[in-house]
Structures are given as C-alpha cells and as structure tokens.
Amino acid sequence: MKVLGIIPARFASSRFPGKPLIGLKGKTMIQRVYEGALKSTKITDVIVATDDQRIVDAVLAFGGKVQLTAEHHPSGTDRCAEVATHFNDYDVVVNIQGDEPLVDYRQLDALIAAFEDENINIATLGNHAVTVEDIQNSNRIKIVVNHQNDALYFSRSAIPNSANFSGNPLENYPYFRHIGLYAYRSKTLQELTQLAPTALEKVESLEQLRWLYYGYAIRVVETSIETPNIDVPEDLEKVLPFL
C-alpha cells in the first residue's frame, strides 16, 4: 500500500499570518511538521501543499518536497486533493495538519493501519482523554460512534447530552474527542471535493459533516497520543518546551 502524506500550508492565516514560517528553536514550523511526518513507518512519501511562494522556497531550502497549488481552495482537504491528482499510483492520502510541529509518527501509523481493512475509505482519530472543560468547549470537537467505531456525528456541542443525569457527565458516558488528522483512499478524496456544501456543516463549521451527510463512513481510530498545535501566537508557549 502506497501512502502519500500531504501537509497543507497557508501563509495567510487570519489568526496567525505567516504561521508555517515561524521559527521554532532553529527550524521553521513547516520543517518540523515535515520531519515529524517522515518518521512514520507507513508513509511512502511526504509533500507540502501551499499557495505561497515563500513557503515553497522555505521547504526547498531544507530539502523537502513541495507543490504550489491554487489559491482558491476553501479547505486543506481541497488543497490535498489537487496535489493528489499528480500522484495517481498512491492508494491512501493522509492530510497532516501544518500547525502540528510535534506530530507523532505513531498517530500517523495507527491511522494508516485502518486501511488494511479494504472497506475503510476515510479514517480519523479520537481520544477518550476528555475533561468536563473539553465537553463544554466549542473548540473541542466531540464524536459519537457506532459499534464498529464509525462516526455517527461530530459536534462542537456536548454529545451525547447528559441532561437526564446529575453530577459529572464523564461518569455517565465515555466521551470521545476528535483529533483532526484525516486519511482517505485516493479515489474517495477526489469524490469528497465534488460534494456540495450542506447546511449542517455550515451550522457546526465542521467539514466532515458533509461527508457523513452524503453517506460516507468515517472510521474513528482511538489514540492516547495528543500533541499541541499552534493556532494563535499564544500557543507557542505550549509547544516550545517540548522541542
């Protein structure tokens, strides 16, 4: 099974412009993500997908592979899909977040291993290490799954709702939190980009709800590993001690 790891990287982030090129103890963030992804034992090749020449130059400078993409892509999924069209002989594509300088190869390997089952077309990660604060935090995405660990729904709200119970909700249900790494069969990735947006995904601002709406199953692989990402400048303090 040939696996392509793609790292979407935008320069014009609204909350942290130029984020992929920030310095993290001698290396740019995009270099740290790239080198972390290369440690995976199951990824055949890694490439950065970007719409900015400055990121192209930075990746080439450290010897990485990179492709310049169109600027209009509404999501990292669409950017990955454009690059994947140039790698038709790859079976699986992994969308690796470009703001995860501590990306753990064990997460990537576990995600890719799901595709040993030929029935799996999309996979992502989930973590049962959930706090009450996570349940209430709309930036922490919650998941409910079926008996096969396929996602039933993703939400920014507390799902399931524990209104019928008093006390600590964690005592009533094993809440599951989403870790935003995705992998797709190459053919499935191209299909996803052709789906029309839905009201459901717009309400929650969660792209994966479009896939569920149109009937695509998403296997959720459990992981106990979570690494902090850099979303805003203040997040640097969480990451630097681990580098």
N, C-alpha and C positions, 0 to 999 in steps of 0.2 A: 504493500500500500504506500503510494507516494503522497506525502503531505507537504503542503505549502503554507508556511507561516507568513501572514501579511500584517504589517504594522501600519495602520492608517495614522497619518500625522499632519495636522493642520497648523499653520503658523498663526492664523487669525482667530485664535480662541477669544471669545468675548470676555471670559473671566480671567484669562491669563495669556495675553498676547505673547507670541514667541516661545511658548512653553517647551516645545521639543528641543530647543537650543539652549535652555538654561544650563549653567554649569553646576555639576554635582560632584564635587571633590575631584576635579581634573578631567571629567568626561561630561559630554552633553547628556541630557536625559535620553534622547533617541538612541545614543550609542549604548547606554546601559540597558535599555529595553532590548535592543538588538542582540547584544552579547548574552543577555539572560535567556532569550529565546533559543539561541544556538545551543544551549546546554541540553535541550530536550533530546532524548534518545530516539524519539519517534518522528521528529520533523525533518524532512528531507532538505528543505531549503527555506531561507528567510529573506524577505524583501520588504522595504519600506515603500508605502504608497503615499505620495504627498502632492499638493497643488502648488508648492512654493519652491522656487529655485534655491533659496537659501538653505532649505532642508536637504535638497538634492546634493548641494555642494558639501554640506557637513557630513552626510553619510558617505559620499565618495572619499572624503578626506580620511575617514577611519577605515576604509577598505570594505564598506558594506555595499549591498545591492539595493538599488532604489529605482523607482519608476515615477515619472511625473504624470499626474492624472489631470482630468478636467477639474475646473473649479466649482462646478455647479452641484456637485454631489450633496444631497441632503443628509447623508449619514455615512459612517465608516463602513457599513455593510455595502453600500453602493460603490464606495471607493475600492473596496476589496474585490467586488465583482468585476470592475473594469480591469484591474490588474490580472485577475484570474483568467480572463479571456486570452491572455498571452501564454498561459501555461495549461494547455488542454490535456496534457498527459498526467496531470495530478488528480488523485482521487478525492482528496479531502483538503479543504482550506480552513485554516484557523485564523480568526480575527483577534489579533493581540493588541490590547489597548496601549496606545503610545504614551500614556501618562503613568505607566506602571514600571518604574525603574528597578523595582525589587521583584519583578515577575519571577515566579518559581517554576522551574522546569518540571517539577513533579505534578503541578497542576496541569500543565500542558500535556504531559504524558497520560495522565488519568483521563483527560478529556478526549484525547485521540483514541485511547483504547476502547472507548464506547463504540467506535466504528468497526470493530471486529465483528459486531452484530450487523449483518447486511441490511437489517430492517431499519437501522438508525439513519436518519437523514440530517438531523440537526441535534446538536448537543450543547449544553451549557453547564455551569457549576452552581452548586448550592452549599450552604454551610449552616449547620444546626447550632452553631455558637451564637445565639441570639439573646440580647438583653431586652428588658422592658423598654428601655430608651429606643432601641432599634425598632421595636414594634410600632412605636409612636412616631418615629422619624420618617417623614415622607421621602427623604433621600435614601432610605434603606429599603430596597425593593424586597417584598415578601413573595413567596411562592407556595402554592399548594399543588401536590402531585397525586397521581393515581397509584394503583398497586404496582405498576411497572416503573414507577419513578418518571413518568412522562408528566409534563406540566399541565395542570388544569387551568391555572390562571396566575398571572403576575400582577402585583398591585403595590401602590405606594401606601395604601391603607393597611390597617391591621387585619390580615386574613389568616385564618378564619376569625370572625368577630366573636368575642367571648362575653357578650353582654348577658348571657344566661348564667354566667358564673361570677362569683365574687372572688376577691383576692388576686393573687399573682397569676396572670394569664399563662405564664410559662408552666404552671403546674397542671394546666388543663389540656395543653396541646404542644407537640414538638414543633414549634415554629421553625420555618426554613427561610433563610435569607439568600438572595441571589448574589452570585459573584459574576461580574459581567464579562466573562470570556465565552466566545462562541466558536463552534466549528460546524462546518456544513459539507455535505457531499458537493462536489464542484457543480454538478448539474442542478442541484437544489438551490445553491446560491444564486445562480442566474435566474431561476424561476422566481425567487423571492423579490428580486428587483423589478419584476414585471407586475407585481400585485399593487392594486390601487390602495391608497391610504384609507383608513377607516376612522369612523367617529370614536370608536373605542380606544384606539391607540392615541388619538389626539387628546381625549379626556385625561388619560393617565400619563401621557407623554412617554409611552413605552412602545418602541418599535416592534418588539417581539409579539405584542398582542395582535398585530396584523397577520402574522404567520399563523397564530392559533385560530384566528377568525376564519381564515381560508382553509383550515383543516390540516395544517402541517403539525406533526407531533414533534415535541421538543423534549428530548431525554435530559433529565437533570442528574448529573453525576455529583455525588456527595464528596466534599473535600473538607478536611480540617485545617487546611492552609489558607491563610488570607494575608495579603500584603497591602500596605497602604499605598494609595495612588496620590498623585499631585493634581488637584483640581484648581486650587487657587494658591497664591503666593504663601499664604499662611500654612499650607500643608507641608512646606519644605521642612519645618521643624519636626514633623513626624517621621520623615524619611532619612534625613541626613545622619542620625545616629547609627543607622543600620548599614551604611555604606562603608 
